[in-house]
């Protein structure tokens, strides 16, 4: 008798773990960069840096959602 997990269940759990970890990594890097470099809110720095910060993390969010969509449609 075979021991271990069913291969389909293993693939499903790997999808869940990858989705959760990538989403959490994206959120932590966005919050970390925004608070550490003070780009998430306007202080004494130029507004251009704040706009570039939000554009960059919006673009990476779109890429993350696109990757997760492709991952779950396999």
TISE-870109 format. One record per residue: residue in three letters; residue number from 1; x, y, z of N, C-alpha, C in turn. Coordinates in pm, whole numbers. Last residue first. Layout:
<atom><type>Ala</type><seq>NUM</seq><n_X>X</n_X><n_Y>Y</n_Y><n_Z>Z</n_Z><ca_X>X</ca_X><ca_Y>Y</ca_Y><ca_Z>Z</ca_Z><c_X>X</c_X><c_Y>Y</c_Y><c_Z>Z</c_Z></atom>
...
//
This chain:
<atom><type>Unk</type><seq>74</seq><n_X>-424</n_X><n_Y>2634</n_Y><n_Z>-1396</n_Z><ca_X>-357</ca_X><ca_Y>2515</ca_Y><ca_Z>-1448</ca_Z><c_X>-438</c_X><c_Y>2391</c_Y><c_Z>-1418</c_Z></atom>
<atom><type>Unk</type><seq>73</seq><n_X>-535</n_X><n_Y>2850</n_Y><n_Z>-1271</n_Z><ca_X>-604</ca_X><ca_Y>2797</ca_Y><ca_Z>-1388</ca_Z><c_X>-536</c_X><c_Y>2676</c_Y><c_Z>-1450</c_Z></atom>
<atom><type>Unk</type><seq>72</seq><n_X>-365</n_X><n_Y>2927</n_Y><n_Z>-1068</n_Z><ca_X>-488</ca_X><ca_Y>2857</ca_Y><ca_Z>-1031</ca_Z><c_X>-567</c_X><c_Y>2806</c_Y><c_Z>-1151</c_Z></atom>
<atom><type>Unk</type><seq>71</seq><n_X>-157</n_X><n_Y>3053</n_Y><n_Z>-1212</n_Z><ca_X>-129</ca_X><ca_Y>2940</ca_Y><ca_Z>-1125</ca_Z><c_X>-255</c_X><c_Y>2860</c_Y><c_Z>-1097</c_Z></atom>
<atom><type>Unk</type><seq>70</seq><n_X>-286</n_X><n_Y>3267</n_Y><n_Z>-1336</n_Z><ca_X>-229</ca_X><ca_Y>3161</ca_Y><ca_Z>-1419</ca_Z><c_X>-201</c_X><c_Y>3036</c_Y><c_Z>-1337</c_Z></atom>
<atom><type>Unk</type><seq>69</seq><n_X>-352</n_X><n_Y>3412</n_Y><n_Z>-1104</n_Z><ca_X>-458</ca_X><ca_Y>3368</ca_Y><ca_Z>-1197</ca_Z><c_X>-408</c_X><c_Y>3253</c_Y><c_Z>-1283</c_Z></atom>
<atom><type>Unk</type><seq>68</seq><n_X>-99</n_X><n_Y>3467</n_Y><n_Z>-1004</n_Z><ca_X>-188</ca_X><ca_Y>3381</ca_Y><ca_Z>-928</ca_Z><c_X>-304</c_X><c_Y>3329</c_Y><c_Z>-1013</c_Z></atom>
<atom><type>Unk</type><seq>67</seq><n_X>-5</n_X><n_Y>3640</n_Y><n_Z>-1208</n_Z><ca_X>63</ca_X><ca_Y>3514</ca_Y><ca_Z>-1180</ca_Z><c_X>-27</c_X><c_Y>3417</c_Y><c_Z>-1104</c_Z></atom>
<atom><type>Unk</type><seq>66</seq><n_X>-191</n_X><n_Y>3851</n_Y><n_Z>-1181</n_Z><ca_X>-180</ca_X><ca_Y>3778</ca_Y><ca_Z>-1309</ca_Z><c_X>-113</c_X><c_Y>3643</c_Y><c_Z>-1288</c_Z></atom>
<atom><type>Unk</type><seq>65</seq><n_X>-130</n_X><n_Y>3935</n_Y><n_Z>-924</n_Z><ca_X>-264</ca_X><ca_Y>3882</ca_Y><ca_Z>-952</ca_Z><c_X>-263</c_X><c_Y>3802</c_Y><c_Z>-1082</c_Z></atom>
<atom><type>Unk</type><seq>64</seq><n_X>134</n_X><n_Y>4025</n_Y><n_Z>-970</n_Z><ca_X>107</ca_X><ca_Y>3919</ca_Y><ca_Z>-874</ca_Z><c_X>-29</c_X><c_Y>3855</c_Y><c_Z>-900</c_Z></atom>
<atom><type>Unk</type><seq>63</seq><n_X>92</n_X><n_Y>4234</n_Y><n_Z>-1153</n_Z><ca_X>171</ca_X><ca_Y>4117</ca_Y><ca_Z>-1192</ca_Z><c_X>148</c_X><c_Y>3999</c_Y><c_Z>-1098</c_Z></atom>
<atom><type>Unk</type><seq>62</seq><n_X>-54</n_X><n_Y>4406</n_Y><n_Z>-988</n_Z><ca_X>-116</ca_X><ca_Y>4354</ca_Y><ca_Z>-1111</ca_Z><c_X>-41</c_X><c_Y>4229</c_Y><c_Z>-1157</c_Z></atom>
<atom><type>Unk</type><seq>61</seq><n_X>143</n_X><n_Y>4460</n_Y><n_Z>-799</n_Z><ca_X>19</ca_X><ca_Y>4394</ca_Y><ca_Z>-758</ca_Z><c_X>-52</c_X><c_Y>4334</c_Y><c_Z>-879</c_Z></atom>
<atom><type>Unk</type><seq>60</seq><n_X>328</n_X><n_Y>4596</n_Y><n_Z>-952</n_Z><ca_X>365</ca_X><ca_Y>4465</ca_Y><ca_Z>-901</ca_Z><c_X>243</c_X><c_Y>4389</c_Y><c_Z>-848</c_Z></atom>
<atom><type>Unk</type><seq>59</seq><n_X>178</n_X><n_Y>4828</n_Y><n_Z>-1000</n_Z><ca_X>218</ca_X><ca_Y>4742</ca_Y><ca_Z>-1112</ca_Z><c_X>257</c_X><c_Y>4603</c_Y><c_Z>-1063</c_Z></atom>
<atom><type>Unk</type><seq>58</seq><n_X>160</n_X><n_Y>4927</n_Y><n_Z>-740</n_Z><ca_X>38</ca_X><ca_Y>4893</ca_Y><ca_Z>-813</ca_Z><c_X>69</c_X><c_Y>4800</c_Y><c_Z>-930</c_Z></atom>
<atom><type>Unk</type><seq>57</seq><n_X>428</n_X><n_Y>4972</n_Y><n_Z>-685</n_Z><ca_X>359</ca_X><ca_Y>4867</ca_Y><ca_Z>-612</ca_Z><c_X>223</c_X><c_Y>4834</c_Y><c_Z>-669</c_Z></atom>
<atom><type>Unk</type><seq>56</seq><n_X>478</n_X><n_Y>5180</n_Y><n_Z>-875</n_Z><ca_X>555</ca_X><ca_Y>5056</ca_Y><ca_Z>-874</ca_Z><c_X>481</c_X><c_Y>4945</c_Y><c_Z>-803</c_Z></atom>
<atom><type>Unk</type><seq>55</seq><n_X>293</n_X><n_Y>5378</n_Y><n_Z>-797</n_Z><ca_X>286</ca_X><ca_Y>5321</ca_Y><ca_Z>-932</ca_Z><c_X>359</c_X><c_Y>5187</c_Y><c_Z>-935</c_Z></atom>
<atom><type>Unk</type><seq>54</seq><n_X>384</n_X><n_Y>5437</n_Y><n_Z>-539</n_Z><ca_X>251</ca_X><ca_Y>5379</ca_Y><ca_Z>-557</ca_Z><c_X>233</c_X><c_Y>5319</c_Y><c_Z>-696</c_Z></atom>
<atom><type>Unk</type><seq>53</seq><n_X>644</n_X><n_Y>5537</n_Y><n_Z>-601</n_Z><ca_X>625</ca_X><ca_Y>5425</ca_Y><ca_Z>-508</ca_Z><c_X>491</c_X><c_Y>5358</c_Y><c_Z>-531</c_Z></atom>
<atom><type>Unk</type><seq>52</seq><n_X>585</n_X><n_Y>5755</n_Y><n_Z>-764</n_Z><ca_X>658</ca_X><ca_Y>5640</ca_Y><ca_Z>-819</ca_Z><c_X>645</c_X><c_Y>5516</c_Y><c_Z>-731</c_Z></atom>
<atom><type>Unk</type><seq>51</seq><n_X>461</n_X><n_Y>5919</n_Y><n_Z>-572</n_Z><ca_X>385</ca_X><ca_Y>5871</ca_Y><ca_Z>-687</ca_Z><c_X>453</c_X><c_Y>5750</c_Y><c_Z>-750</c_Z></atom>
<atom><type>Unk</type><seq>50</seq><n_X>678</n_X><n_Y>5963</n_Y><n_Z>-404</n_Z><ca_X>558</ca_X><ca_Y>5900</ca_Y><ca_Z>-351</ca_Z><c_X>474</c_X><c_Y>5843</c_Y><c_Z>-465</c_Z></atom>
<atom><type>Unk</type><seq>49</seq><n_X>851</n_X><n_Y>6096</n_Y><n_Z>-575</n_Z><ca_X>891</ca_X><ca_Y>5969</ca_Y><ca_Z>-517</ca_Z><c_X>771</c_X><c_Y>5893</c_Y><c_Z>-462</c_Z></atom>
<atom><type>Unk</type><seq>48</seq><n_X>705</n_X><n_Y>6330</n_Y><n_Z>-628</n_Z><ca_X>738</ca_X><ca_Y>6240</ca_Y><ca_Z>-738</ca_Z><c_X>775</c_X><c_Y>6102</c_Y><c_Z>-684</c_Z></atom>
<atom><type>Unk</type><seq>47</seq><n_X>697</n_X><n_Y>6485</n_Y><n_Z>-404</n_Z><ca_X>577</ca_X><ca_Y>6408</ca_Y><ca_Z>-435</ca_Z><c_X>603</c_X><c_Y>6307</c_Y><c_Z>-548</c_Z></atom>
<atom><type>Unk</type><seq>46</seq><n_X>996</n_X><n_Y>6478</n_Y><n_Z>-208</n_Z><ca_X>922</ca_X><ca_Y>6521</ca_Y><ca_Z>-326</ca_Z><c_X>804</c_X><c_Y>6428</c_Y><c_Z>-353</c_Z></atom>
<atom><type>Unk</type><seq>45</seq><n_X>977</n_X><n_Y>6482</n_Y><n_Z>153</n_Z><ca_X>1033</ca_X><ca_Y>6439</ca_Y><ca_Z>24</ca_Z><c_X>943</c_X><c_Y>6486</c_Y><c_Z>-90</c_Z></atom>
<atom><type>Unk</type><seq>44</seq><n_X>866</n_X><n_Y>6533</n_Y><n_Z>397</n_Z><ca_X>949</ca_X><ca_Y>6639</ca_Y><ca_Z>340</ca_Z><c_X>1011</c_X><c_Y>6600</c_Y><c_Z>206</c_Z></atom>
<atom><type>Unk</type><seq>43</seq><n_X>588</n_X><n_Y>6341</n_Y><n_Z>331</n_Z><ca_X>660</ca_X><ca_Y>6413</ca_Y><ca_Z>436</ca_Z><c_X>740</c_X><c_Y>6524</c_Y><c_Z>369</c_Z></atom>
<atom><type>Unk</type><seq>42</seq><n_X>319</n_X><n_Y>6144</n_Y><n_Z>256</n_Z><ca_X>393</ca_X><ca_Y>6264</ca_Y><ca_Z>214</ca_Z><c_X>457</c_X><c_Y>6329</c_Y><c_Z>335</c_Z></atom>
<atom><type>Unk</type><seq>41</seq><n_X>356</n_X><n_Y>5792</n_Y><n_Z>273</n_Z><ca_X>286</ca_X><ca_Y>5915</ca_Y><ca_Z>308</ca_Z><c_X>377</c_X><c_Y>6033</c_Y><c_Z>276</c_Z></atom>
<atom><type>Unk</type><seq>40</seq><n_X>518</n_X><n_Y>5595</n_Y><n_Z>183</n_Z><ca_X>375</ca_X><ca_Y>5568</ca_Y><ca_Z>185</ca_Z><c_X>293</c_X><c_Y>5692</c_Y><c_Z>220</c_Z></atom>
<atom><type>Unk</type><seq>39</seq><n_X>781</n_X><n_Y>5650</n_Y><n_Z>216</n_Z><ca_X>724</ca_X><ca_Y>5675</ca_Y><ca_Z>84</ca_Z><c_X>573</c_X><c_Y>5657</c_Y><c_Z>81</c_Z></atom>
<atom><type>Unk</type><seq>38</seq><n_X>968</n_X><n_Y>5603</n_Y><n_Z>420</n_Z><ca_X>868</ca_X><ca_Y>5710</ca_Y><ca_Z>434</ca_Z><c_X>811</c_X><c_Y>5751</c_Y><c_Z>298</c_Z></atom>
<atom><type>Unk</type><seq>37</seq><n_X>1120</n_X><n_Y>5380</n_Y><n_Z>425</n_Z><ca_X>1169</ca_X><ca_Y>5490</ca_Y><ca_Z>343</ca_Z><c_X>1075</c_X><c_Y>5611</c_Y><c_Z>344</c_Z></atom>
<atom><type>Unk</type><seq>36</seq><n_X>955</n_X><n_Y>5233</n_Y><n_Z>602</n_Z><ca_X>1097</ca_X><ca_Y>5252</ca_Y><ca_Z>630</ca_Z><c_X>1153</c_X><c_Y>5371</c_Y><c_Z>552</c_Z></atom>
<atom><type>Unk</type><seq>35</seq><n_X>695</n_X><n_Y>5236</n_Y><n_Z>487</n_Z><ca_X>719</ca_X><ca_Y>5294</ca_Y><ca_Z>620</ca_Z><c_X>867</c_X><c_Y>5322</c_Y><c_Z>645</c_Z></atom>
<atom><type>Unk</type><seq>34</seq><n_X>733</n_X><n_Y>5125</n_Y><n_Z>231</n_Z><ca_X>658</ca_X><ca_Y>5249</ca_Y><ca_Z>250</ca_Z><c_X>684</c_X><c_Y>5315</c_Y><c_Z>383</c_Z></atom>
<atom><type>Unk</type><seq>33</seq><n_X>872</n_X><n_Y>4890</n_Y><n_Z>280</n_Z><ca_X>935</ca_X><ca_Y>4996</ca_Y><ca_Z>201</ca_Z><c_X>864</c_X><c_Y>5130</c_Y><c_Z>223</c_Z></atom>
<atom><type>Unk</type><seq>32</seq><n_X>674</n_X><n_Y>4754</n_Y><n_Z>436</n_Z><ca_X>809</ca_X><ca_Y>4780</ca_Y><ca_Z>486</ca_Z><c_X>878</c_X><c_Y>4893</c_Y><c_Z>413</c_Z></atom>
<atom><type>Unk</type><seq>31</seq><n_X>456</n_X><n_Y>4741</n_Y><n_Z>263</n_Z><ca_X>444</ca_X><ca_Y>4814</ca_Y><ca_Z>390</ca_Z><c_X>582</c_X><c_Y>4849</c_Y><c_Z>445</c_Z></atom>
<atom><type>Unk</type><seq>30</seq><n_X>573</n_X><n_Y>4592</n_Y><n_Z>55</n_Z><ca_X>510</ca_X><ca_Y>4721</ca_Y><ca_Z>29</ca_Z><c_X>500</c_X><c_Y>4804</c_Y><c_Z>157</c_Z></atom>
<atom><type>Unk</type><seq>29</seq><n_X>663</n_X><n_Y>4362</n_Y><n_Z>185</n_Z><ca_X>761</ca_X><ca_Y>4449</ca_Y><ca_Z>119</ca_Z><c_X>701</c_X><c_Y>4586</c_Y><c_Z>90</c_Z></atom>
<atom><type>Unk</type><seq>28</seq><n_X>422</n_X><n_Y>4258</n_Y><n_Z>281</n_Z><ca_X>526</ca_X><ca_Y>4298</ca_Y><ca_Z>377</ca_Z><c_X>629</c_X><c_Y>4388</c_Y><c_Z>311</c_Z></atom>
<atom><type>Unk</type><seq>27</seq><n_X>286</n_X><n_Y>4206</n_Y><n_Z>38</n_Z><ca_X>232</ca_X><ca_Y>4301</ca_Y><ca_Z>136</ca_Z><c_X>339</c_X><c_Y>4350</c_Y><c_Z>233</c_Z></atom>
<atom><type>Unk</type><seq>26</seq><n_X>457</n_X><n_Y>4014</n_Y><n_Z>-82</n_Z><ca_X>427</ca_X><ca_Y>4141</ca_Y><ca_Z>-149</ca_Z><c_X>377</c_X><c_Y>4246</c_Y><c_Z>-49</c_Z></atom>
<atom><type>Unk</type><seq>25</seq><n_X>449</n_X><n_Y>3811</n_Y><n_Z>111</n_Z><ca_X>576</ca_X><ca_Y>3875</ca_Y><ca_Z>78</ca_Z><c_X>553</c_X><c_Y>4009</c_Y><c_Z>10</c_Z></atom>
<atom><type>Unk</type><seq>24</seq><n_X>177</n_X><n_Y>3742</n_Y><n_Z>96</n_Z><ca_X>231</ca_X><ca_Y>3797</ca_Y><ca_Z>220</ca_Z><c_X>365</c_X><c_Y>3867</c_Y><c_Z>196</c_Z></atom>
<atom><type>Unk</type><seq>23</seq><n_X>168</n_X><n_Y>3644</n_Y><n_Z>-166</n_Z><ca_X>84</ca_X><ca_Y>3757</ca_Y><ca_Z>-126</ca_Z><c_X>137</c_X><c_Y>3823</c_Y><c_Z>0</c_Z></atom>
<atom><type>Unk</type><seq>22</seq><n_X>348</n_X><n_Y>3430</n_Y><n_Z>-146</n_Z><ca_X>376</ca_X><ca_Y>3541</ca_Y><ca_Z>-237</ca_Z><c_X>293</c_X><c_Y>3665</c_Y><c_Z>-202</c_Z></atom>
<atom><type>Unk</type><seq>21</seq><n_X>216</n_X><n_Y>3269</n_Y><n_Z>48</n_Z><ca_X>349</ca_X><ca_Y>3323</ca_Y><ca_Z>75</ca_Z><c_X>384</c_X><c_Y>3439</c_Y><c_Z>-18</c_Z></atom>
<atom><type>Unk</type><seq>20</seq><n_X>-33</n_X><n_Y>3208</n_Y><n_Z>-74</n_Z><ca_X>-27</ca_X><ca_Y>3278</ca_Y><ca_Z>54</ca_Z><c_X>109</c_X><c_Y>3342</c_Y><c_Z>76</c_Z></atom>
<atom><type>Unk</type><seq>19</seq><n_X>52</n_X><n_Y>3074</n_Y><n_Z>-306</n_Z><ca_X>-32</ca_X><ca_Y>3193</ca_Y><ca_Z>-314</ca_Z><c_X>-22</c_X><c_Y>3276</c_Y><c_Z>-186</c_Z></atom>
<atom><type>Unk</type><seq>18</seq><n_X>198</n_X><n_Y>2858</n_Y><n_Z>-200</n_Z><ca_X>263</ca_X><ca_Y>2956</ca_Y><ca_Z>-287</ca_Z><c_X>183</c_X><c_Y>3085</c_Y><c_Z>-296</c_Z></atom>
<atom><type>Unk</type><seq>17</seq><n_X>-5</n_X><n_Y>2726</n_Y><n_Z>-54</n_Z><ca_X>113</ca_X><ca_Y>2778</ca_Y><ca_Z>16</ca_Z><c_X>184</c_X><c_Y>2883</c_Y><c_Z>-69</c_Z></atom>
<atom><type>Unk</type><seq>16</seq><n_X>-183</n_X><n_Y>2656</n_Y><n_Z>-264</n_Z><ca_X>-228</ca_X><ca_Y>2739</ca_Y><ca_Z>-151</ca_Z><c_X>-108</c_X><c_Y>2804</c_Y><c_Z>-81</c_Z></atom>
<atom><type>Unk</type><seq>15</seq><n_X>-19</n_X><n_Y>2494</n_Y><n_Z>-421</n_Z><ca_X>-77</ca_X><ca_Y>2616</ca_Y><ca_Z>-477</ca_Z><c_X>-120</c_X><c_Y>2712</c_Y><c_Z>-366</c_Z></atom>
<atom><type>Unk</type><seq>14</seq><n_X>29</n_X><n_Y>2289</n_Y><n_Z>-238</n_Z><ca_X>141</ca_X><ca_Y>2371</ca_Y><ca_Z>-284</ca_Z><c_X>92</c_X><c_Y>2501</c_Y><c_Z>-348</c_Z></atom>
<atom><type>Unk</type><seq>13</seq><n_X>-228</n_X><n_Y>2183</n_Y><n_Z>-219</n_Z><ca_X>-169</ca_X><ca_Y>2249</ca_Y><ca_Z>-103</ca_Z><c_X>-49</c_X><c_Y>2333</c_Y><c_Z>-140</c_Z></atom>
<atom><type>Unk</type><seq>12</seq><n_X>-249</n_X><n_Y>2077</n_Y><n_Z>-483</n_Z><ca_X>-343</ca_X><ca_Y>2177</ca_Y><ca_Z>-434</ca_Z><c_X>-286</c_X><c_Y>2254</c_Y><c_Z>-315</c_Z></atom>
<atom><type>Unk</type><seq>11</seq><n_X>-44</n_X><n_Y>1887</n_Y><n_Z>-488</n_Z><ca_X>-40</ca_X><ca_Y>2000</ca_Y><ca_Z>-581</ca_Z><c_X>-130</c_X><c_Y>2113</c_Y><c_Z>-533</c_Z></atom>
<atom><type>Unk</type><seq>10</seq><n_X>-145</n_X><n_Y>1711</n_Y><n_Z>-290</n_Z><ca_X>-16</ca_X><ca_Y>1777</ca_Y><ca_Z>-270</ca_Z><c_X>-3</c_X><c_Y>1899</c_Y><c_Z>-362</c_Z></atom>
<atom><type>Unk</type><seq>9</seq><n_X>-375</n_X><n_Y>1622</n_Y><n_Z>-412</n_Z><ca_X>-387</ca_X><ca_Y>1699</ca_Y><ca_Z>-288</ca_Z><c_X>-257</c_X><c_Y>1776</c_Y><c_Z>-262</c_Z></atom>
<atom><type>Unk</type><seq>8</seq><n_X>-263</n_X><n_Y>1481</n_Y><n_Z>-624</n_Z><ca_X>-350</ca_X><ca_Y>1595</ca_Y><ca_Z>-651</ca_Z><c_X>-366</c_X><c_Y>1684</c_Y><c_Z>-528</c_Z></atom>
<atom><type>Unk</type><seq>7</seq><n_X>-116</n_X><n_Y>1273</n_Y><n_Z>-497</n_Z><ca_X>-46</ca_X><ca_Y>1378</ca_Y><ca_Z>-573</ca_Z><c_X>-133</c_X><c_Y>1500</c_Y><c_Z>-603</c_Z></atom>
<atom><type>Unk</type><seq>6</seq><n_X>-191</n_X><n_Y>1199</n_Y><n_Z>-159</n_Z><ca_X>-235</ca_X><ca_Y>1188</ca_Y><ca_Z>-297</ca_Z><c_X>-167</c_X><c_Y>1300</c_Y><c_Z>-377</c_Z></atom>
<atom><type>Unk</type><seq>5</seq><n_X>82</n_X><n_Y>1136</n_Y><n_Z>63</n_Z><ca_X>-33</ca_X><ca_Y>1211</ca_Y><ca_Z>17</ca_Z><c_X>-67</c_X><c_Y>1175</c_Y><c_Z>-126</c_Z></atom>
<atom><type>Unk</type><seq>4</seq><n_X>175</n_X><n_Y>817</n_Y><n_Z>208</n_Z><ca_X>196</ca_X><ca_Y>956</ca_Y><ca_Z>170</ca_Z><c_X>67</c_X><c_Y>1019</c_Y><c_Z>121</c_Z></atom>
<atom><type>Unk</type><seq>3</seq><n_X>214</n_X><n_Y>488</n_Y><n_Z>80</n_Z><ca_X>202</ca_X><ca_Y>581</ca_Y><ca_Z>191</ca_Z><c_X>229</c_X><c_Y>721</c_Y><c_Z>141</c_Z></atom>
<atom><type>Unk</type><seq>2</seq><n_X>50</n_X><n_Y>222</n_Y><n_Z>-79</n_Z><ca_X>128</ca_X><ca_Y>344</ca_Y><ca_Z>-91</ca_Z><c_X>105</c_X><c_Y>435</c_Y><c_Z>29</c_Z></atom>
<atom><type>Unk</type><seq>1</seq><n_X>85</n_X><n_Y>-117</n_Y><n_Z>0</n_Z><ca_X>0</ca_X><ca_Y>0</ca_Y><ca_Z>0</ca_Z><c_X>89</c_X><c_Y>124</c_Y><c_Z>0</c_Z></atom>
//
